[in-house]
Each structure stands twice: as C-alpha cells, then as structure tokens.
Amino acid sequence: MDTPLVVLIVLTSVAVTSPLYEMVFGKKSLKYVQYLTTLSLLVSLILLISSTLSLTPQESTVPHLLRNDTLGSFFSLMVILVTLFVSITSFDYMKGNSNERIYYSLLLFTAIGMTMLSFAVDLLVMFVAWELMSLPTFILAGYNKQDKLSNEAAVKFFILGALSSGILLYGISIMFGITGSTNLDVISQSLTSLSPDMLPFVIFSTISILAGLGLKLSIVPFHMWIPDTYEGSPTTVSALLSAATKKAGFAAAIRIFVVIFPLFYFDLSLALSIVALVTMTLGNLAALTQKSITRMLAYSSIAQAGYLLIGIVVLPYTDLGLTGLLYHSFNHAILQASAFLAVALVRLKTSSSSLDSYNGLSKIMPITSFCLALSLLGLAGIPPLNGFWSKLILFAAAVDGGYTWLALAGLVNSAISVAYYLLVIKRMYMDETSIKAIKEPFMFISILVFASAIIIVTGLLPNVIYDIAEDITISFLANNPV
Amino acid sequence: MTDVVFLVVSLLTVFFAILALESRELVYGAVALSLSFLGAAALFILLDSIFIAIFQVLVYVGSIAILIVFVIMLVRRDKWANVTGGNERILGIIAAVLLFSTITYFSLSSSLTSQYPNPTAISNFYEIGSQLINDYWLILQLTGLALAVSIIGALTMAKFENR
C-alpha cells in the first residue's frame, strides 16, 4: 500500500474541511473537529505502525518524489504520535480560545508537511513540504494574540523561518544547477561523475542546505529563536516544535547527507562534529542558568540536537550512527513531548512557567509531577529509562566511528545536564508550597501517563525500538550506500 | 551585444534592489522594488526562460508590488519611515561582499564557461503543463495546501477579536 499518499489523503480531508464545520454545525462543531482530528491522526498512526513493522520498502505511486520506505514510516510515526498527544492535550489547553477550530486544522497541516518531509526523495518536494510544515507553526506560535510574548515568539520565528527557507531554496537551486535534477538518486549519480573544479559549488550548496535545515534542527549557530519562541508560544505548540518538526528535519537531513557524504566525507564529518560539540555544550550550559522551565527545556532541546547530530557525523563510518540517531529521535520525541506537555498543564493551572512555581508541585499535582520527573530523568539519560539506552548507542557509535573525543564530550555534557534536570525534581519533591491541591484534567493526564508508560516500557525492554531502528538502518543503507 | 544587455540589466537590477532597501520614503522603495523585479524578468528572458519571465512580471511586478503599495497606503505611520541602523548595517554589508566574492571566486575557478543556455531549450508551455500535471502533481497539490494554510492563517491572525 502507498502509505504516504493514504496518510496524505486521510489528514488532508479533515484539515481542509474542519475550519468550515462551524458554518454547518454551529456550536457543536468544536466537538466534531476534535474527534475527527483525533480519529484521522489515529488512523494515520495505525497505518504508519503497520508499514514500519512490515520492515520492507513498499511500492510508491510517485517513486521519483516519495520513497515509501521504513525510514520515512518510522519518522512519520514519531511525528504523528506527537501531533496526536498535542491535539488531545489541546482540548483542555486551548479551551476558550476564539479560534479553537482552526487550531486543530493547522496542527493537521503541520502533520501533513512533516509526513511528506519524512518520505521525500526530491529536493522540490522537500522544500514544499518544509513550507507546509513551517507555515502553520508560525501561526500556532502566535496563537495567543493578546499575549505580547506570544506575538514576539511568532514574529521572531516567522522572520528567521522565512530567511532559512530562502537559504534552503538557494542551496537547492545551486544543487539543481550543478546536477540538473532535484531527485536525490539522480543527484547522487551526477555527483559521482562531477568534475573536481565544481566541488566548491557542492560545498556551498551543502552549507546553504545545512543552514536552512539547521534552523529547525536547532543547531548552533541557528538556535537564537528557540528559547524565545518556546517560551512565548502556547506550550503545547512548543511540544510540537521541539518533539515533532525537529525530527522531520532530521529525516530530510539524513536523506540529503547520505547523498552528499561520499564526495567529501572527512571534512564534512569533522565540521559537523564541531557543530555537534558546540551545540550540546552551549545548550547544556545555558540551560543551567535559566529561571523559566520552558526556556530550560528549550536549551535542553538544543543540547539534545547536539547528541542527535553525532549520528549524522559518524554516518559514513559506522551503521551504528544511523541506528543511534533513529533510536534517540524516537526516545527524544516521546520524552520531550511528555516534558513539555506536563509543563503545559502546570502553566494552564498556575498560569506560570517560572521555576519557582514548581516548588512542592508533587503535593498539588502528583501525577503531573511524576510524569514530568520521569521524562526529565529520561532526558538526562538515567538508566533504566529509554533515554539512557539511545544515548549509549549514540556514544558507542561515536567511538566506533573514530570520534572518541565527541563521545567523551557527550558524556561530560550528560553529566552537566543531570544538574538542571535534578534541580527541577528537587523543587517538585523536596520543597514546600502553600497552594492547595489542583484537579488534574482526565484527558491531559491520560496522555501524560501513556507517554510515561512508553518511556518505562521501552526503557525496560530496550530491544523493541532498537531492533526496529537497526532493521531500518540495514534496509536504508542497502539502498543508499554511503 | 548580449553581453552589453546583460551587464546593463544586471546593474539596473542591483541598483534598484539597493534603492528599495535604502530609500527613506517607503513608496519610492516599493517602486524601486518592482523595477528590480522587472530587471530580474529581463534576465530570465536573456536566459530564454520566457515562461518564468512572464510569471515574474505577472506575480511579482503585477501583484506583489501593488500589494506592498496598498499596505503602505493603508497602514502608514511616520515613525516607520525613519529606520536607523547600527552595527547590523556594517555586518550586513560585510556578509554580502563576502558572499558575492565567494560565489564569484567559485564561478571563475570552475569550468563554467557558457553564459547562455542551449537555444533549443526555449520553454515549451505545453511541456511545462504536462510535466506539472503528470510527473510533479504531488508538488502542485502540496503547494496548494501551503497556500490554503497561508490563507487560513492570515485570516485567523487578522480576525478582529473583541475582548
């Protein structure tokens, strides 16, 4: 079955029509929009899970534009799962917003963009999917129109996003100029027979594409918007940005770099390893000094992008790199979504995201505190939670690929990160508060508990996701030798 | 002859582009921008890409420039007219010069010689339409969705809310 196109049709049919229901059904339409959004995401999720588990690339109706392989299914599965979490928790979080129906439509449009980006093997499809993924998030970031911080978040994000799309398109056009095609397979063939004096253009195009993608991947030096945007936008949207759009960007980066690496893998690996080092170090050090938990999580998200980048650095040297990248992407998506959504719930109930409002939280919101603590421990990489295993694989891949210093840097960084994660947990469980207990909404809590269950189960049974990631790596690299 | 035309058109395009950025009066800036777009259209004609040239004129000169003029007319504020720059200006100039010299160096040191494309490559409108529908229909669809999102988003953002 042609999974990407079926998912496209399922999601589009709801996304396009749902803003119109209000005219037909009146006030009841909100419920319909919410149910249909959830249903379409659930259907897509089931399709993607079955296509990921089938472990073989399947037919595609448009083979020159989309490749219906397990790598794409795996990344789509992640982003759709996160979108599902975000949309269900938004039932409570966005309640009372006057544009609530459109919110779900925009979420679905982002999901469509991310799904297409994960499957795309043509630079033009990638660019259009990139835009389709970005445009709704600009609006979602500024969804609280009366809130100055939300406005600032949206404006910053929009200007830098438009700039990065421009740079990305510039890189793509140069690549098209050199190779005469936008299809990655054709590009890969043309590049092998390229005359050496054209190499500077390939480097220039690679840098442009990396800079364009880098904004969403949240790597230094393209990270400036992240703390402000994550803090200002509705926190559920921050969860989407951090856990989903970033992963879709990594899917595109993997497909592009597999093609470009054979040309000059040594220099590119070295350059990327330095970027990875700076990204994780800056993210972790900046996170230490934050007073607001959303900013702290934003910097932690930057640091995690640094760990993920290790997978791309060692891509030409060892298969373990891609396996680790896939594995950590999945774990990070769940952990980061769970952490941001727990923060969203606290923000909804206490209208504050400063660290001080987390003092004694375990006494007033016990389930939320537990889920938040669990996801923070997972992000820090404490065994036996899932974050530990995937970091282990990534660092092992770095050693295996000859970048031992990068693995050591990663270990030191993980140690630093434990400090600020534990500080939040200490505030929640050791400190006192004078606020009375708060009722935690059922739907919100069930999503948090479900995410926590995934964190614990995939932590106790690390083989489940690891085996899938390994199989995907083998079948992907068999078709795209580096 | 073509070289002279190319040189004149590119110089004019760059001149108007700079004018569009630097002009103190926003209306002049908008007019300079549309002239710069026209220059780009002329460059496309020199490259035998008639189709793109037509669209450049229709979309950029025709609608976008007019839209900018309308926006300036409707939301004019005096305080926006005076934009003072600091060090960003110098940084911007340095970045632009660096980028330009890098690309020039790459181009001159590469084996690129021909400035003009193969004359048979004059765009065939029928062929473009056929490829767009048969081979690249997915891109067309996704672009349509992106436009739909833009409209939905713009309406949401612009909607007046009484609170």
Interface residues (C-beta under 8 A of the other chain):
Chain A: T12 A15 V16 P19 V62 H64 L65 L66 S98 N99 I102 S105 L106 F109 I112 G113 M116 D122 L124 V125 V128 A129 E131 L132 L135 P136 F138 I139 G142 K145 Q146 S195 D197 M198 P200 F201 F204
Chain B: T102 I103 Y105 F106 S109 S110 S111 D135 Y136 W137 L138 I139 L142 T143 L145 A146 A148 V149 S150 I152 G153 T156 M157 K159 E161 R163
